[in-house]
Amino acid sequence: MNTYELTVILRPSDANDGAREKVREILEKNKVTIVSEDPWGVRALAYPIKRQNEGYYDFMIIEAAPESIQSIISSFRLNASILRHLFVKTQKKSA
């Protein structure tokens, strides 16, 4: 299991309509453990994405198997409520 930082940008109108729960369902389906979650809320985007000028940011630290990341990305691409996503693998702290 690797540790990743996951940032998801949702359409602001869909964030309260179950899109956040759908993201969690996708992660649970792929046996991902959510270590912590920090919803940043609605923020202005630097440039329009799919005609949206604002996005709902959700930041998570997750633990997942490396082979499950591609499956998660495929599911995220099929969800119209998700504007962007970013996985960043974090380094393990050395003792």
Biopython code that builds the backbone (N, CA, C, O; Angstrom):
import numpy as np
from Bio.PDB.StructureBuilder import StructureBuilder

atoms = [
    (1, "MET", "N", (0.843, -1.184, 0.000)),
    (1, "MET", "CA", (0.000, 0.000, 0.000)),
    (1, "MET", "C", (0.885, 1.242, 0.000)),
    (1, "MET", "O", (1.818, 1.357, 0.794)),
    (2, "ASN", "N", (0.577, 2.156, -0.894)),
    (2, "ASN", "CA", (1.276, 3.424, -0.956)),
    (2, "ASN", "C", (0.378, 4.533, -0.432)),
    (2, "ASN", "O", (-0.846, 4.399, -0.427)),
    (3, "THR", "N", (0.984, 5.621, 0.006)),
    (3, "THR", "CA", (0.233, 6.777, 0.477)),
    (3, "THR", "C", (0.225, 7.834, -0.626)),
    (3, "THR", "O", (1.260, 8.140, -1.218)),
    (4, "TYR", "N", (-0.948, 8.378, -0.888)),
    (4, "TYR", "CA", (-1.120, 9.385, -1.929)),
    (4, "TYR", "C", (-1.883, 10.582, -1.369)),
    (4, "TYR", "O", (-2.695, 10.453, -0.452)),
    (5, "GLU", "N", (-1.601, 11.746, -1.944)),
    (5, "GLU", "CA", (-2.434, 12.925, -1.743)),
    (5, "GLU", "C", (-3.344, 12.999, -2.960)),
    (5, "GLU", "O", (-2.871, 12.964, -4.096)),
    (6, "LEU", "N", (-4.638, 13.101, -2.728)),
    (6, "LEU", "CA", (-5.613, 13.160, -3.813)),
    (6, "LEU", "C", (-6.368, 14.472, -3.724)),
    (6, "LEU", "O", (-6.960, 14.791, -2.693)),
    (7, "THR", "N", (-6.345, 15.231, -4.809)),
    (7, "THR", "CA", (-7.133, 16.451, -4.904)),
    (7, "THR", "C", (-8.160, 16.256, -6.011)),
    (7, "THR", "O", (-7.811, 15.895, -7.135)),
    (8, "VAL", "N", (-9.414, 16.494, -5.690)),
    (8, "VAL", "CA", (-10.499, 16.346, -6.650)),
    (8, "VAL", "C", (-11.217, 17.688, -6.750)),
    (8, "VAL", "O", (-11.538, 18.303, -5.733)),
    (9, "ILE", "N", (-11.467, 18.140, -7.983)),
    (9, "ILE", "CA", (-12.233, 19.367, -8.207)),
    (9, "ILE", "C", (-13.572, 18.964, -8.811)),
    (9, "ILE", "O", (-13.628, 18.354, -9.878)),
    (10, "LEU", "N", (-14.639, 19.311, -8.120)),
    (10, "LEU", "CA", (-15.996, 18.978, -8.545)),
    (10, "LEU", "C", (-16.718, 20.224, -9.033)),
    (10, "LEU", "O", (-16.343, 21.349, -8.701)),
    (11, "ARG", "N", (-17.759, 20.003, -9.826)),
    (11, "ARG", "CA", (-18.647, 21.120, -10.182)),
    (11, "ARG", "C", (-19.309, 21.597, -8.893)),
    (11, "ARG", "O", (-19.814, 20.774, -8.129)),
    (12, "PRO", "N", (-19.321, 22.912, -8.630)),
    (12, "PRO", "CA", (-19.898, 23.397, -7.368)),
    (12, "PRO", "C", (-21.371, 23.022, -7.206)),
    (12, "PRO", "O", (-21.827, 22.766, -6.091)),
    (13, "SER", "N", (-22.115, 22.988, -8.314)),
    (13, "SER", "CA", (-23.540, 22.654, -8.223)),
    (13, "SER", "C", (-23.756, 21.184, -7.865)),
    (13, "SER", "O", (-24.779, 20.835, -7.276)),
    (14, "ASP", "N", (-22.807, 20.326, -8.215)),
    (14, "ASP", "CA", (-22.954, 18.899, -7.960)),
    (14, "ASP", "C", (-22.351, 18.453, -6.629)),
    (14, "ASP", "O", (-22.619, 17.340, -6.177)),
    (15, "ALA", "N", (-21.538, 19.309, -5.993)),
    (15, "ALA", "CA", (-20.846, 18.919, -4.767)),
    (15, "ALA", "C", (-21.830, 18.578, -3.645)),
    (15, "ALA", "O", (-21.581, 17.664, -2.859)),
    (16, "ASN", "N", (-22.926, 19.297, -3.570)),
    (16, "ASN", "CA", (-23.918, 19.041, -2.528)),
    (16, "ASN", "C", (-24.963, 18.016, -2.969)),
    (16, "ASN", "O", (-25.773, 17.568, -2.158)),
    (17, "ASP", "N", (-24.948, 17.647, -4.246)),
    (17, "ASP", "CA", (-25.941, 16.722, -4.780)),
    (17, "ASP", "C", (-25.437, 15.287, -4.841)),
    (17, "ASP", "O", (-25.936, 14.490, -5.635)),
    (18, "GLY", "N", (-24.464, 14.954, -4.020)),
    (18, "GLY", "CA", (-24.016, 13.575, -3.955)),
    (18, "GLY", "C", (-22.735, 13.272, -4.704)),
    (18, "GLY", "O", (-22.305, 12.118, -4.724)),
    (19, "ALA", "N", (-22.114, 14.253, -5.316)),
    (19, "ALA", "CA", (-20.876, 13.989, -6.059)),
    (19, "ALA", "C", (-19.736, 13.606, -5.113)),
    (19, "ALA", "O", (-18.914, 12.755, -5.453)),
    (20, "ARG", "N", (-19.680, 14.218, -3.940)),
    (20, "ARG", "CA", (-18.637, 13.867, -2.961)),
    (20, "ARG", "C", (-18.810, 12.418, -2.500)),
    (20, "ARG", "O", (-17.830, 11.694, -2.326)),
    (21, "GLU", "N", (-20.061, 12.004, -2.304)),
    (21, "GLU", "CA", (-20.320, 10.628, -1.903)),
    (21, "GLU", "C", (-19.943, 9.660, -3.020)),
    (21, "GLU", "O", (-19.455, 8.561, -2.756)),
    (22, "LYS", "N", (-20.170, 10.071, -4.276)),
    (22, "LYS", "CA", (-19.822, 9.227, -5.423)),
    (22, "LYS", "C", (-18.312, 9.026, -5.494)),
    (22, "LYS", "O", (-17.848, 7.936, -5.829)),
    (23, "VAL", "N", (-17.535, 10.076, -5.180)),
    (23, "VAL", "CA", (-16.071, 9.944, -5.150)),
    (23, "VAL", "C", (-15.675, 8.927, -4.090)),
    (23, "VAL", "O", (-14.826, 8.070, -4.335)),
    (24, "ARG", "N", (-16.286, 9.018, -2.912)),
    (24, "ARG", "CA", (-15.976, 8.066, -1.837)),
    (24, "ARG", "C", (-16.359, 6.637, -2.231)),
    (24, "ARG", "O", (-15.640, 5.693, -1.904)),
    (25, "GLU", "N", (-17.490, 6.472, -2.934)),
    (25, "GLU", "CA", (-17.911, 5.143, -3.382)),
    (25, "GLU", "C", (-16.896, 4.545, -4.353)),
    (25, "GLU", "O", (-16.586, 3.356, -4.276)),
    (26, "ILE", "N", (-16.380, 5.371, -5.268)),
    (26, "ILE", "CA", (-15.374, 4.900, -6.218)),
    (26, "ILE", "C", (-14.127, 4.449, -5.469)),
    (26, "ILE", "O", (-13.546, 3.410, -5.784)),
    (27, "LEU", "N", (-13.718, 5.237, -4.473)),
    (27, "LEU", "CA", (-12.531, 4.880, -3.695)),
    (27, "LEU", "C", (-12.755, 3.601, -2.892)),
    (27, "LEU", "O", (-11.878, 2.738, -2.848)),
    (28, "GLU", "N", (-13.912, 3.472, -2.263)),
    (28, "GLU", "CA", (-14.208, 2.275, -1.473)),
    (28, "GLU", "C", (-14.286, 1.028, -2.358)),
    (28, "GLU", "O", (-13.854, -0.052, -1.956)),
    (29, "LYS", "N", (-14.837, 1.185, -3.560)),
    (29, "LYS", "CA", (-14.946, 0.065, -4.489)),
    (29, "LYS", "C", (-13.561, -0.475, -4.862)),
    (29, "LYS", "O", (-13.399, -1.665, -5.130)),
    (30, "ASN", "N", (-12.567, 0.419, -4.874)),
    (30, "ASN", "CA", (-11.198, 0.040, -5.223)),
    (30, "ASN", "C", (-10.340, -0.227, -3.991)),
    (30, "ASN", "O", (-9.112, -0.233, -4.075)),
    (31, "LYS", "N", (-10.986, -0.447, -2.850)),
    (31, "LYS", "CA", (-10.320, -0.816, -1.593)),
    (31, "LYS", "C", (-9.269, 0.199, -1.152)),
    (31, "LYS", "O", (-8.150, -0.157, -0.782)),
    (32, "VAL", "N", (-9.660, 1.472, -1.200)),
    (32, "VAL", "CA", (-8.797, 2.572, -0.781)),
    (32, "VAL", "C", (-9.174, 2.968, 0.636)),
    (32, "VAL", "O", (-10.356, 3.020, 0.976)),
    (33, "THR", "N", (-8.175, 3.247, 1.461)),
    (33, "THR", "CA", (-8.403, 3.733, 2.816)),
    (33, "THR", "C", (-8.188, 5.243, 2.832)),
    (33, "THR", "O", (-7.125, 5.728, 2.445)),
    (34, "ILE", "N", (-9.200, 5.982, 3.281)),
    (34, "ILE", "CA", (-9.076, 7.432, 3.407)),
    (34, "ILE", "C", (-8.511, 7.721, 4.784)),
    (34, "ILE", "O", (-9.173, 7.492, 5.796)),
    (35, "VAL", "N", (-7.280, 8.228, 4.822)),
    (35, "VAL", "CA", (-6.609, 8.525, 6.086)),
    (35, "VAL", "C", (-7.144, 9.832, 6.659)),
    (35, "VAL", "O", (-7.473, 9.905, 7.843)),
    (36, "SER", "N", (-7.231, 10.860, 5.824)),
    (36, "SER", "CA", (-7.792, 12.140, 6.264)),
    (36, "SER", "C", (-8.424, 12.839, 5.072)),
    (36, "SER", "O", (-8.071, 12.582, 3.921)),
    (37, "GLU", "N", (-9.357, 13.719, 5.367)),
    (37, "GLU", "CA", (-10.058, 14.476, 4.324)),
    (37, "GLU", "C", (-10.165, 15.920, 4.768)),
    (37, "GLU", "O", (-10.483, 16.207, 5.922)),
    (38, "ASP", "N", (-9.896, 16.827, 3.842)),
    (38, "ASP", "CA", (-9.946, 18.252, 4.125)),
    (38, "ASP", "C", (-10.698, 18.952, 2.995)),
    (38, "ASP", "O", (-10.090, 19.296, 1.982)),
    (39, "PRO", "N", (-12.002, 19.169, 3.144)),
    (39, "PRO", "CA", (-12.735, 19.870, 2.087)),
    (39, "PRO", "C", (-12.371, 21.360, 2.088)),
    (39, "PRO", "O", (-12.545, 22.053, 3.091)),
    (40, "TRP", "N", (-11.868, 21.834, 0.954)),
    (40, "TRP", "CA", (-11.460, 23.235, 0.842)),
    (40, "TRP", "C", (-12.609, 24.128, 0.428)),
    (40, "TRP", "O", (-12.514, 25.348, 0.565)),
    (41, "GLY", "N", (-13.688, 23.561, -0.073)),
    (41, "GLY", "CA", (-14.844, 24.346, -0.468)),
    (41, "GLY", "C", (-14.724, 24.896, -1.883)),
    (41, "GLY", "O", (-13.890, 24.451, -2.671)),
    (42, "VAL", "N", (-15.572, 25.870, -2.187)),
    (42, "VAL", "CA", (-15.634, 26.446, -3.526)),
    (42, "VAL", "C", (-14.538, 27.502, -3.665)),
    (42, "VAL", "O", (-14.396, 28.396, -2.830)),
    (43, "ARG", "N", (-13.776, 27.368, -4.739)),
    (43, "ARG", "CA", (-12.691, 28.308, -5.039)),
    (43, "ARG", "C", (-12.761, 28.682, -6.511)),
    (43, "ARG", "O", (-13.276, 27.926, -7.335)),
    (44, "ALA", "N", (-12.239, 29.851, -6.828)),
    (44, "ALA", "CA", (-12.155, 30.281, -8.220)),
    (44, "ALA", "C", (-11.073, 29.473, -8.927)),
    (44, "ALA", "O", (-10.012, 29.204, -8.363)),
    (45, "LEU", "N", (-11.356, 29.093, -10.160)),
    (45, "LEU", "CA", (-10.383, 28.368, -10.965)),
    (45, "LEU", "C", (-9.480, 29.367, -11.692)),
    (45, "LEU", "O", (-9.915, 30.473, -12.016)),
    (46, "ALA", "N", (-8.246, 28.989, -11.947)),
    (46, "ALA", "CA", (-7.311, 29.859, -12.656)),
    (46, "ALA", "C", (-7.749, 30.066, -14.104)),
    (46, "ALA", "O", (-7.470, 31.111, -14.692)),
    (47, "TYR", "N", (-8.423, 29.091, -14.672)),
    (47, "TYR", "CA", (-8.936, 29.174, -16.036)),
    (47, "TYR", "C", (-10.201, 28.325, -16.093)),
    (47, "TYR", "O", (-10.343, 27.385, -15.311)),
    (48, "PRO", "N", (-11.124, 28.639, -17.003)),
    (48, "PRO", "CA", (-12.367, 27.857, -17.079)),
    (48, "PRO", "C", (-12.102, 26.397, -17.467)),
    (48, "PRO", "O", (-11.295, 26.106, -18.350)),
    (49, "ILE", "N", (-12.796, 25.505, -16.790)),
    (49, "ILE", "CA", (-12.753, 24.081, -17.100)),
    (49, "ILE", "C", (-14.184, 23.645, -17.385)),
    (49, "ILE", "O", (-15.052, 23.734, -16.517)),
    (50, "LYS", "N", (-14.422, 23.179, -18.589)),
    (50, "LYS", "CA", (-15.766, 22.754, -19.013)),
    (50, "LYS", "C", (-16.802, 23.832, -18.701)),
    (50, "LYS", "O", (-17.883, 23.547, -18.186)),
    (51, "ARG", "N", (-16.448, 25.068, -19.023)),
    (51, "ARG", "CA", (-17.302, 26.253, -18.849)),
    (51, "ARG", "C", (-17.609, 26.583, -17.394)),
    (51, "ARG", "O", (-18.579, 27.286, -17.111)),
    (52, "GLN", "N", (-16.804, 26.089, -16.484)),
    (52, "GLN", "CA", (-16.954, 26.387, -15.061)),
    (52, "GLN", "C", (-15.841, 27.345, -14.635)),
    (52, "GLN", "O", (-14.675, 27.133, -14.971)),
    (53, "ASN", "N", (-16.195, 28.391, -13.902)),
    (53, "ASN", "CA", (-15.213, 29.342, -13.401)),
    (53, "ASN", "C", (-14.866, 29.089, -11.936)),
    (53, "ASN", "O", (-13.896, 29.643, -11.418)),
    (54, "GLU", "N", (-15.654, 28.255, -11.274)),
    (54, "GLU", "CA", (-15.419, 27.890, -9.883)),
    (54, "GLU", "C", (-15.473, 26.372, -9.755)),
    (54, "GLU", "O", (-16.092, 25.689, -10.571)),
    (55, "GLY", "N", (-14.817, 25.857, -8.721)),
    (55, "GLY", "CA", (-14.833, 24.430, -8.474)),
    (55, "GLY", "C", (-14.819, 24.152, -6.986)),
    (55, "GLY", "O", (-14.302, 24.944, -6.198)),
    (56, "TYR", "N", (-15.389, 23.022, -6.610)),
    (56, "TYR", "CA", (-15.375, 22.584, -5.215)),
    (56, "TYR", "C", (-14.175, 21.670, -5.042)),
    (56, "TYR", "O", (-14.109, 20.606, -5.657)),
    (57, "TYR", "N", (-13.225, 22.080, -4.207)),
    (57, "TYR", "CA", (-11.990, 21.326, -3.983)),
    (57, "TYR", "C", (-12.151, 20.406, -2.776)),
    (57, "TYR", "O", (-12.657, 20.810, -1.729)),
    (58, "ASP", "N", (-11.713, 19.173, -2.945)),
    (58, "ASP", "CA", (-11.699, 18.197, -1.853)),
    (58, "ASP", "C", (-10.315, 17.558, -1.837)),
    (58, "ASP", "O", (-9.902, 16.952, -2.826)),
    (59, "PHE", "N", (-9.597, 17.688, -0.727)),
    (59, "PHE", "CA", (-8.242, 17.170, -0.583)),
    (59, "PHE", "C", (-8.259, 15.999, 0.377)),
    (59, "PHE", "O", (-8.828, 16.097, 1.464)),
    (60, "MET", "N", (-7.639, 14.884, -0.011)),
    (60, "MET", "CA", (-7.615, 13.685, 0.819)),
    (60, "MET", "C", (-6.219, 13.088, 0.850)),
    (60, "MET", "O", (-5.455, 13.215, -0.107)),
    (61, "ILE", "N", (-5.898, 12.445, 1.945)),
    (61, "ILE", "CA", (-4.728, 11.591, 2.025)),
    (61, "ILE", "C", (-5.261, 10.166, 2.079)),
    (61, "ILE", "O", (-6.055, 9.819, 2.954)),
    (62, "ILE", "N", (-4.813, 9.346, 1.130)),
    (62, "ILE", "CA", (-5.353, 7.993, 1.000)),
    (62, "ILE", "C", (-4.223, 6.974, 0.976)),
    (62, "ILE", "O", (-3.070, 7.301, 0.696)),
    (63, "GLU", "N", (-4.582, 5.742, 1.273)),
    (63, "GLU", "CA", (-3.681, 4.610, 1.117)),
    (63, "GLU", "C", (-4.314, 3.670, 0.110)),
    (63, "GLU", "O", (-5.459, 3.245, 0.267)),
    (64, "ALA", "N", (-3.543, 3.348, -0.937)),
    (64, "ALA", "CA", (-4.075, 2.512, -2.009)),
    (64, "ALA", "C", (-2.972, 1.666, -2.611)),
    (64, "ALA", "O", (-1.790, 2.002, -2.538)),
    (65, "ALA", "N", (-3.387, 0.566, -3.204)),
    (65, "ALA", "CA", (-2.454, -0.264, -3.948)),
    (65, "ALA", "C", (-2.145, 0.434, -5.272)),
    (65, "ALA", "O", (-3.041, 1.024, -5.876)),
    (66, "PRO", "N", (-0.901, 0.379, -5.731)),
    (66, "PRO", "CA", (-0.541, 1.077, -6.971)),
    (66, "PRO", "C", (-1.380, 0.654, -8.182)),
    (66, "PRO", "O", (-1.679, 1.476, -9.049)),
    (67, "GLU", "N", (-1.760, -0.629, -8.240)),
    (67, "GLU", "CA", (-2.534, -1.089, -9.396)),
    (67, "GLU", "C", (-3.978, -0.595, -9.385)),
    (67, "GLU", "O", (-4.637, -0.649, -10.423)),
    (68, "SER", "N", (-4.492, -0.119, -8.260)),
    (68, "SER", "CA", (-5.869, 0.374, -8.201)),
    (68, "SER", "C", (-5.989, 1.819, -8.675)),
    (68, "SER", "O", (-7.098, 2.273, -8.955)),
    (69, "ILE", "N", (-4.887, 2.553, -8.773)),
    (69, "ILE", "CA", (-4.942, 3.963, -9.155)),
    (69, "ILE", "C", (-5.484, 4.123, -10.572)),
    (69, "ILE", "O", (-6.296, 5.015, -10.822)),
    (70, "GLN", "N", (-5.053, 3.281, -11.498)),
    (70, "GLN", "CA", (-5.526, 3.401, -12.880)),
    (70, "GLN", "C", (-7.027, 3.132, -12.976)),
    (70, "GLN", "O", (-7.716, 3.779, -13.764)),
    (71, "SER", "N", (-7.535, 2.204, -12.201)),
    (71, "SER", "CA", (-8.968, 1.920, -12.181)),
    (71, "SER", "C", (-9.753, 3.112, -11.626)),
    (71, "SER", "O", (-10.831, 3.438, -12.122)),
    (72, "ILE", "N", (-9.209, 3.752, -10.602)),
    (72, "ILE", "CA", (-9.857, 4.929, -10.022)),
    (72, "ILE", "C", (-9.889, 6.061, -11.044)),
    (72, "ILE", "O", (-10.914, 6.723, -11.204)),
    (73, "ILE", "N", (-8.779, 6.286, -11.731)),
    (73, "ILE", "CA", (-8.715, 7.343, -12.735)),
    (73, "ILE", "C", (-9.730, 7.092, -13.846)),
    (73, "ILE", "O", (-10.380, 8.029, -14.308)),
    (74, "SER", "N", (-9.873, 5.848, -14.276)),
    (74, "SER", "CA", (-10.861, 5.511, -15.309)),
    (74, "SER", "C", (-12.280, 5.825, -14.842)),
    (74, "SER", "O", (-13.093, 6.334, -15.614)),
    (75, "SER", "N", (-12.575, 5.521, -13.582)),
    (75, "SER", "CA", (-13.912, 5.817, -13.037)),
    (75, "SER", "C", (-14.131, 7.314, -12.902)),
    (75, "SER", "O", (-15.233, 7.802, -13.154)),
    (76, "PHE", "N", (-13.091, 8.055, -12.506)),
    (76, "PHE", "CA", (-13.206, 9.511, -12.390)),
    (76, "PHE", "C", (-13.491, 10.145, -13.744)),
    (76, "PHE", "O", (-14.263, 11.101, -13.828)),
    (77, "ARG", "N", (-12.879, 9.627, -14.803)),
    (77, "ARG", "CA", (-13.080, 10.190, -16.143)),
    (77, "ARG", "C", (-14.507, 10.004, -16.632)),
    (77, "ARG", "O", (-14.998, 10.807, -17.424)),
    (78, "LEU", "N", (-15.171, 8.964, -16.175)),
    (78, "LEU", "CA", (-16.551, 8.706, -16.588)),
    (78, "LEU", "C", (-17.566, 9.543, -15.819)),
    (78, "LEU", "O", (-18.726, 9.623, -16.221)),
    (79, "ASN", "N", (-17.151, 10.163, -14.728)),
    (79, "ASN", "CA", (-18.049, 10.949, -13.889)),
    (79, "ASN", "C", (-18.001, 12.410, -14.342)),
    (79, "ASN", "O", (-16.961, 13.060, -14.237)),
    (80, "ALA", "N", (-19.125, 12.924, -14.843)),
    (80, "ALA", "CA", (-19.183, 14.292, -15.373)),
    (80, "ALA", "C", (-19.071, 15.352, -14.282)),
    (80, "ALA", "O", (-18.754, 16.503, -14.584)),
    (81, "SER", "N", (-19.319, 14.998, -13.032)),
    (81, "SER", "CA", (-19.234, 15.962, -11.934)),
    (81, "SER", "C", (-17.796, 16.288, -11.554)),
    (81, "SER", "O", (-17.539, 17.317, -10.929)),
    (82, "ILE", "N", (-16.854, 15.421, -11.926)),
    (82, "ILE", "CA", (-15.453, 15.632, -11.579)),
    (82, "ILE", "C", (-14.777, 16.398, -12.710)),
    (82, "ILE", "O", (-14.653, 15.899, -13.829)),
    (83, "LEU", "N", (-14.337, 17.630, -12.397)),
    (83, "LEU", "CA", (-13.665, 18.450, -13.399)),
    (83, "LEU", "C", (-12.202, 18.042, -13.559)),
    (83, "LEU", "O", (-11.719, 17.888, -14.681)),
    (84, "ARG", "N", (-11.500, 17.867, -12.447)),
    (84, "ARG", "CA", (-10.086, 17.484, -12.460)),
    (84, "ARG", "C", (-9.769, 16.642, -11.223)),
    (84, "ARG", "O", (-10.483, 16.684, -10.221)),
    (85, "HIS", "N", (-8.690, 15.884, -11.318)),
    (85, "HIS", "CA", (-8.201, 15.104, -10.177)),
    (85, "HIS", "C", (-6.683, 15.031, -10.275)),
    (85, "HIS", "O", (-6.115, 15.139, -11.361)),
    (86, "LEU", "N", (-6.038, 14.849, -9.139)),
    (86, "LEU", "CA", (-4.585, 14.760, -9.107)),
    (86, "LEU", "C", (-4.161, 13.823, -7.986)),
    (86, "LEU", "O", (-4.514, 14.022, -6.824)),
    (87, "PHE", "N", (-3.401, 12.802, -8.353)),
    (87, "PHE", "CA", (-2.794, 11.890, -7.386)),
    (87, "PHE", "C", (-1.317, 12.247, -7.270)),
    (87, "PHE", "O", (-0.628, 12.387, -8.280)),
    (88, "VAL", "N", (-0.832, 12.394, -6.043)),
    (88, "VAL", "CA", (0.582, 12.630, -5.791)),
    (88, "VAL", "C", (1.046, 11.595, -4.777)),
    (88, "VAL", "O", (0.532, 11.532, -3.661)),
    (89, "LYS", "N", (2.027, 10.781, -5.177)),
    (89, "LYS", "CA", (2.555, 9.773, -4.267)),
    (89, "LYS", "C", (3.486, 10.454, -3.286)),
    (89, "LYS", "O", (4.387, 11.193, -3.683)),
    (90, "THR", "N", (3.268, 10.205, -1.996)),
    (90, "THR", "CA", (4.105, 10.817, -0.970)),
    (90, "THR", "C", (5.241, 9.878, -0.590)),
    (90, "THR", "O", (5.113, 8.657, -0.682)),
    (91, "GLN", "N", (6.325, 10.452, -0.174)),
    (91, "GLN", "CA", (7.481, 9.684, 0.234)),
    (91, "GLN", "C", (7.298, 9.188, 1.665)),
    (91, "GLN", "O", (6.755, 9.896, 2.513)),
    (92, "LYS", "N", (7.749, 7.985, 1.920)),
    (92, "LYS", "CA", (7.715, 7.469, 3.288)),
    (92, "LYS", "C", (8.837, 8.116, 4.062)),
    (92, "LYS", "O", (9.942, 8.275, 3.545)),
    (93, "LYS", "N", (8.562, 8.494, 5.310)),
    (93, "LYS", "CA", (9.557, 9.126, 6.154)),
    (93, "LYS", "C", (10.582, 8.086, 6.596)),
    (93, "LYS", "O", (10.224, 6.999, 7.052)),
    (94, "SER", "N", (11.851, 8.432, 6.457)),
    (94, "SER", "CA", (12.896, 7.505, 6.899)),
    (94, "SER", "C", (13.167, 7.704, 8.391)),
    (94, "SER", "O", (13.080, 8.821, 8.903)),
    (95, "ALA", "N", (13.489, 6.634, 9.066)),
    (95, "ALA", "CA", (13.680, 6.687, 10.513)),
    (95, "ALA", "C", (15.042, 7.194, 10.891)),
    (95, "ALA", "O", (15.355, 7.297, 12.077)),
]
sb = StructureBuilder()
sb.init_structure("model")
sb.init_model(0)
sb.init_chain("A")
sb.init_seg("    ")
for serial, (resi, resn, name, xyz) in enumerate(atoms, 1):
    if name == "N":
        sb.init_residue(resn, " ", resi, " ")
    sb.init_atom(name, np.array(xyz, "f"), 0.0, 1.0, " ", f" {name:<3s}", serial, name[0])
structure = sb.get_structure()
